[in-house]
Amino acid sequence: MAKRSSDFRQKEVISITEGRRLGFVSDVEIDFERGVIESIIIPGPSRFFGLFGSGEDVRVPWENIYKIGEDLILVKTLT
């Protein structure tokens, strides 16, 4: 099944390893040469709508994604 990068935006990300909500996907990193998604990006905890604040973004590598649902994404671990 083909996915678009826009399909990931604004899905909630939950860590099944830590048992907590991490936030919502704000962006994806794509390797255009290989044609694959490398990671999803979640704004850091002190960011407001991904715009204001100094919190570092959280990068979740594609291999850490456990399940992608209709409204949320479950991830195993963070790097």
BADREN-730993 format. One line per field, with one value per residue (C-alpha): x negated, y, z; residue number from 0; residue in one letter. Coordinates in steps of 0.05 Angstrom, whole numbers, padded with zeros to 5 digits. Example, Ala and Ser with C-alpha at 12.3 -4.5 7.8 and 13.67 -1.06 7.14 Angstrom:
# residues 2
xx <- (-00246;-00273)
yy <- (-00090;-00021)
zz <- (00156;00143)
nr <- (0;1)
rest <- (A;S)
//
This chain:
# residues 79
xx <- (00000;-00029;-00033;-00043;-00083;-00020;00012;-00035;-00025;00014;00017;00005;-00058;-00058;-00119;-00101;-00169;-00159;-00083;-00073;-00049;-00106;-00067;-00043;-00082;-00103;-00147;-00181;-00253;-00257;-00317;-00299;-00356;-00331;-00258;-00246;-00223;-00280;-00245;-00186;-00196;-00158;-00165;-00202;-00162;-00167;-00148;-00079;-00049;-00120;-00135;-00151;-00200;-00269;-00254;-00292;-00252;-00247;-00270;-00242;-00277;-00233;-00258;-00231;-00160;-00120;-00051;-00017;00057;00110;00100;00035;-00034;-00064;-00139;-00186;-00243;-00273;-00344)
yy <- (00000;00067;00123;00197;00239;00279;00214;00219;00291;00304;00231;00222;00184;00138;00102;00030;00024;00083;00080;00153;00202;00235;00286;00293;00282;00350;00326;00266;00257;00225;00197;00217;00178;00112;00133;00115;00150;00153;00181;00219;00284;00305;00376;00379;00385;00460;00475;00504;00479;00464;00539;00572;00551;00522;00447;00401;00361;00286;00243;00172;00127;00087;00021;00041;00047;-00012;00002;00057;00064;00110;00162;00144;00114;00066;00067;00019;00063;00132;00150)
zz <- (00000;-00021;00031;00022;00070;00083;00110;00170;00188;00252;00273;00347;00364;00425;00453;00471;00504;00551;00554;00539;00486;00449;00408;00337;00272;00244;00187;00155;00130;00061;00025;-00046;-00077;-00048;-00047;00026;00089;00139;00200;00228;00265;00328;00356;00423;00487;00495;00423;00408;00343;00321;00315;00381;00435;00441;00451;00405;00355;00367;00308;00306;00255;00208;00237;00306;00280;00305;00276;00236;00250;00223;00277;00312;00305;00355;00363;00400;00422;00413;00392)
nr <- (0;1;2;3;4;5;6;7;8;9;10;11;12;13;14;15;16;17;18;19;20;21;22;23;24;25;26;27;28;29;30;31;32;33;34;35;36;37;38;39;40;41;42;43;44;45;46;47;48;49;50;51;52;53;54;55;56;57;58;59;60;61;62;63;64;65;66;67;68;69;70;71;72;73;74;75;76;77;78)
rest <- (M;A;K;R;S;S;D;F;R;Q;K;E;V;I;S;I;T;E;G;R;R;L;G;F;V;S;D;V;E;I;D;F;E;R;G;V;I;E;S;I;I;I;P;G;P;S;R;F;F;G;L;F;G;S;G;E;D;V;R;V;P;W;E;N;I;Y;K;I;G;E;D;L;I;L;V;K;T;L;T)
//
